[in-house]
């Protein structure tokens, strides 16, 4: 259970830092709607990656420890 909590914390920190970096690079003439859509797509991709990685690690752990 601890590994999933740690993974969630790492996910939140990585997503927050990624978004802060993206907001700093956006131009002032870009709309908030466009930025929000990009943020939601990034969020979905990161969730899928986190779940996929968790499943992979859990599978490898189970195979390694019988």
C-alpha angles and dihedrals in degrees: 000000000000093000090057092050090049090048091052092051092048089049093052093047093046092048093048093049091045092053094046089054092047093050091052090054097048120105119240092242095061115104125243089235092061092046091048093050091050089049092052092048090049090049093053092047092050092048091051091048093048094049092044093049091047091052091047094050093045091050093049090047091051092048092048096048099037 
